[in-house]
Amino acid sequence: MGINRIDHAAVRVGDLGKALAWYEDVLGLTVLSRDADTVHLACRGKAADITLVKGTQSLENFTFGVDDQEDLDRVESILKKEGVAAERLNGDSRPGEGATLKFHLPSGHELRLCTGGAERRAGVSDFDAKGSHIPTDMDHINLLGEVDPAVMRDFLMMIGFKSSLNISVGGQLAGIWLRGSAYDHDIAYMRAVRPSDRLHHVAFAVEDGNHYFRLSDRLMETGHRWEFGPGRHNAGLGKSTGFGTNNYAYAFDPFGNRNEFSSGMEQFADDATPLDVDIAPEQLTDVMNGWGYEMAETFMTVGS
């Protein structure tokens, strides 16, 4: 019972062919199906992990997995009591979706919850790279918006997420990280620097350091570079364990949608005490990069 991890994201891209040059040719994802306006891809298996939608850039919608219909009923009941509109979908918008509940967050983002159907449990990550450079699964998502992060945190906790990390800058709450599963975080939200940005990154799962080596070489061999990383986040300011210490590497797709490649998240009990951090603006690089002294300028200013 409860909410699992992210199961799928649909992102807008300016040209499907150019986008596939990144997601299929470079990253190695498999095309499951396509039409004139969408392409469904998977890291592996028969369920779509990411869908490319013909448009411009940014996020179309995203989906978290749940175990069964009872979880959908529970969340739908909560939303109804709070006056939040929700809609049941028949689960055929992508391969492997299953019964689905759709609604909108206070930020305006469209969130879906799905069961995955009879053949699988939705929102359960696979981390076995099998010696490949290809990402193993979806891992998490980081949203951007203009809504107060506290409002987003309260809403997400209301429907079943647990608070993991809250970062304030100069006394003002700037970002929140929450989990549906036991892993460090499954969803995050930060105040957007550019008012129109709604997505900071969609994250894929990476197994370990050797997986980063193979993926880094793949980027180099295909004429690409990392925006930022590989490295380790440092929310604990000098602690390599605890909330906010996963490993990362970031790169942009051809249309400015940031992809993260994440590994090394710890698991925590449901009642673990969240980490609250209040930093000065000049400490932001230290929090984001525990292994070095630099952070890409675009990392905290550019979304999609």
PyMOL commands that set and color helices and strands:
alter all, ss='L'
color gray80, all
select helices_A, chain A and resi 16-26+69-81+149-159+209-221+281-288+297-300
alter helices_A, ss='H'
color red, helices_A
select strands_A, chain A and resi 3-13+30-34+38-42+50-54+59-66+86-89+100-104+110-114+137-145+162-169+172-179+187-191+199-205+228-232+247-252+258-262+275-279
alter strands_A, ss='S'
color yellow, strands_A
deselect
rebuild
show_as cartoon
